Amino acid sequence: MDAPPDSQPITGRRRLLVGAPAPGREAGAVYVLRLHAAVCLVSGSNGTLQSIKMWSNGEGGIPHGTIEAGSRFGSSVASIGDVTGDGMIDAAVGAPGDGTIGSHGAVMVCILAPDDTVSRFQWVRPAAASSGPGPGLVIRSFGSSVTAMQYIGSAEQCKVHLIIGADDSRSDTADASHGTGALVLVQLATGDGSEPGGIHAIQGTTIGDGIGGLEAGLLRANYHLGRSLSVLGDIDGDGTVEILAGAPGWSGTSGTELRGALLLLSLSTPEDSAGSKCLLRMVIRPPTPSP
């Protein structure tokens, strides 16, 4: 498992996290593959796996009944750095089909033990987002993608923000288009022990059609913003973090263009994730096919 940008694996070991979201009523799983170093470093090596662990109901430190049937646990997986300062690189796992307590999707923040099992965890579930006087968002498929960015706060503490895709989200108006999609920023902090897992999740900015810095009308039905995510870092040195967000259903007006787009977005990273701002820098589209 590789660490996020600008950090190094603390344990000195290489791990791969492989999501296995099961169809139907199964819960899904994540497999942790620990690799010999030669597998990662030597081209063409036929090295072997050191170990394989599975995270699922009743496996890998997760109690039976924790993951809801049909939640598609493992649809997205991300390394999020050492959240608790225990020397282990932790992880986040998306379960966009989760429906516990009326939500539409969830992300499990997993604190890892040295044996690659989950020593403790914290569910992150969405709240409704609002743009103030305008419409809010109905968050759906929260956890369809997940990634993390880190920055050093004023107290010289490393903070972790999750960026979570919710690609089936829509406006809460009566005539809203379905599946426009959304992104949700969540700040992670170590709690005082009162929260399960000891991790406190603070939901910040939500980015969607007409919300969080995007122009109203930019996203249409079935664009599915947030199906994929990647953090690029501060590519132009202006103090903001650039990300790519996939919108595989994006289509043009001519009817002959290929579907799909990547949105290049700039995100500020203040102390409070609720104050983050989003700026659309570019929409990257596939070339139009030749006649």
N, C-alpha and C positions, 0 to 999 in steps of 0.2 A: 504494500500500500504506500503510495507516494504521498508526501506531505503537500499542502497547498503551496502556491507560489511564494518565493522568498523565505522558505523555511526548509529545514532538513529533518529527515526521520531521526527521532531521538534515540530509538532503540538500535539503530544501525542494521536493521533487518528489513528485507523486502517482503511485502505482502500484497496480494491482489484480493480485492473484494469483488465477488461476482454475484450479481443479483439474479434471482430465479423466481420472478413473479408468476405464481401459478394461476391458470385459468379457472373459471367457475368458482366453486365454493371453497377451494383450497386457500390457505393463508399466504403462501409464498415463503421464500427463504433467501438467505445470503450465505454464500460459501466463502470462507477465508482460506486462501491458498498461501502458505508460507513457502517461499522459493529459496533455493540455494543461490548465493550471490552470483555464481557463474552464469546462471540462467539469464540474469539481467545485464551482465557486463560483457559477456563474451559472445560475439556474433556467431551463430550457428551451433552454439553449445547444445548438447542433448542432456543437460543436467536434469535432476529429478526434483520432485516436490519434497519438502521436509515434512509437511503435515497439511491436513485439510480439516477444517472445523465448519460446522453448520450452525447458523443462527435461525431459529424458528421456534414455534411453540414446543416447549419442553426440551429444547436443544440449545447448547452454547450459552447457557446462563439465563435464557429467557423462559419464565415460567409458563406452564400450560395455560392456555386461554388468554394470553396477553395480546396476541395478534388475531384480529377478527377474521373470520372466514370471508373470502372474497375481497380482502383488502389490497391484494396485489403487492404485498410487502416484498421489497427488492426491485421495484420498478426503476428506482434511481438509487445510486450509492455515491457518497462523497467522503473523502478524507477531509477532516476539519481542523487538524492540528491538535495540540495538547491543551484541551479546554480546562482541565483541572490542575495542571501542573505536576502530574504524577510521573512524567517521563514517557507516557504512552501516547501515540497518535490515535485520536478518537475518530469516530465516524458518524455520519448521518445517513439514514435509510428511508426512502420514500415509500408510502403505502397509500397511493391516491384513491383506492377504493374503500378506505376505512370510513365507517359510518357511525363510530362510537359517539355517544352523547350528541347526536344530530349533526355532526360535522360532515364535511365532504372531503375526506382525505386527511392524512397526517404524516408527520415525519418523526421517526424515532432517533433521538440523539443517544448514541451508544458510547459509554465509557468502557474502554478495553482493559482487560486484565493481561498480565504477561503471557498467559497461555492461549491468547487469541479468543477467549470467550468474553461475553459481556458481563462486566462486574456490576454495573448499574445502568439505568437508562431513564430517559425522560421523553414523554410524548410531547410534540409540538403540534397544536391544532389551530386552525384559522379562526379569526374573528371577522365580522363584517367590516369592510373598508368603506370609508366615506370621503368624498371630496369637499365636504362642507355644505354649501348651499345646493350643490348638484346631486346627481344620483350616487348611490353606493354600488358595491359589487356583491354579487352572490358568488362566493368562492367555491369552486368545484375542481375535483382532481388535484387538490393540494398535495404536492409531493410527486407530481409527474416528472419533475427534475429537481435536483438540488446541487448546489455548489457552495463554496465558502470563500470569504475574503477576510484578511487579517489586517489590522493597523495598530499602531502604537498610540495609546491615548495620552492625555496630558500628564497622567500620573505614571507614565512610562510602563504601563501595563498593556500587554498584548490582548486585544479584544477580537472576538470572532463574530462576524455577521454571516448568517446563512442567507442565501438568495434561493428562494423556493418557487418553482414553477407551479402554476395551477391552470393548466391549459384549457380546461373546459369552463372557465369562469365567464360570467356575463353580468351586464348591468341589471339592477333590481327594478327597472321600469317595466311597465306592463307589456310594452311592445319590444322588449330587448331582444337583440340578436343573441343566439346561443353560441357558445364555444369561441368567443373572441379571445379569451385567455387573460392571464394576469401573472405578475411577479410579486412576491411578498418578501420584504426584508425582515429578518428576525435577529436580534442581538442575543448572544448567549453570555451568561454570567454565572459564576459559581455562587450558589445560594448559601443561606445560613443553616441548611439542613432541614428546613421546613417543607421544601418541595421534594417530591419523589425523585430519587436519583441525584439530588443535590445540585441540580442545574436549573437556573431561572431563565426562561425565555421571554424576551420583551419584543412583541410585534411592533414593527416600525412602519415605514412607508409601504403602501401598496401601489403598484404601477399597473394601470390598465387603461382602457379606452376613456380618455377625458379625465384620468385620475393619476396623480403622482408625477405629472410633468409631460404626459403624452397628450397630444391634441385629440379632442373629441372627434369621432368619425374616422380616425386612422385605422382602427381595427374593425373588421367586419365579421359576420357570422362564419364560424368554422375556420378562422385563421389560426387558432390554437397557439397564441403566444405563450411561451414557457414550456413547450414540449421538450426543449433542450436548452442547456445553459453552459457557458464557459467564461471564466474570469481571465482577462488578458493582462490585468495590471494597469499601471499608469503609463500608457504607451506614448503619450506626448508630453509628459513632465509637467502637467498643469495642476497636479494635486488631486485629481479625481481618478477613480478607478473605472476602466472600460470593461464592459462585458458584452458578450454576444448572446442573444436570445433567439431561439429558433421559432419560426411561425410557419409550419409546413403547409398550412392551408392558404397562405397568402396568394392572391391571384390578381392579375391585371384587369384592365377594362376591355381589352381587344378580344379576349376569348382564345387567342392563339398562344399566349405566353405560358411558359411552364409554371406550375405552382411552386410555392415555397419561397421563404425569404429569411435572412438573418438580420436582426436589428442590432446595430452597434450603438450601445447606450453608455453614457458617462454617468457615474454615480458618485456624489460626494459622500464622505464617510465621517460625519461629525461624531461627537461623544454620544449623542442620543440618536439612535437609529430612526426615531420618528421624524427627525429633521432632515433626513437624506433627501437629496434632490436628484431628479433624473433628467437627462438631456438626450434627445435623439440626435445622434451624429450622422447616421447613414443607414439606408435600407439597401442591403446587398441582395440582388436578384440574380437568378440564372440567366444566361444569354437567351435571347429570342431565337427559336429554331429557324434555320434557313428554309425558305419556301421550296 
